[in-house]
Amino acid sequence: MVEFVRNGAYLKCSAIHAATGTEASAVGPVNERAHLERIAIGKLRRVLAGATAQHVVARGWKA
């Protein structure tokens, strides 16, 4: 499930895995809806795959 919430010039996109309730989100400009959705879904996939913050930082990615 994907949910969008607008707050002024910003849009928050939350991707939620229905079976586990796990959620990942991305925030950015309102006009980047599709980009925010891709980011949130990608973050959720990484979380569900078991990527930990240590792995993310060790690879040079920002958590």
HELIX and SHEET records of a PDB file:
HELIX    1   1 VAL A   30  GLU A   32  5                                   3    
HELIX    2   2 ARG A   33  LEU A   48  1                                  16    
HELIX    3   3 ALA A   53  ALA A   58  1                                   6    
SHEET    1   A 3 VAL A   2  ASN A   7  0                                        
SHEET    2   A 3 TYR A  10  ILE A  16 -1                                        
SHEET    3   A 3 GLU A  23  PRO A  29 -1                                        
END                                                                             
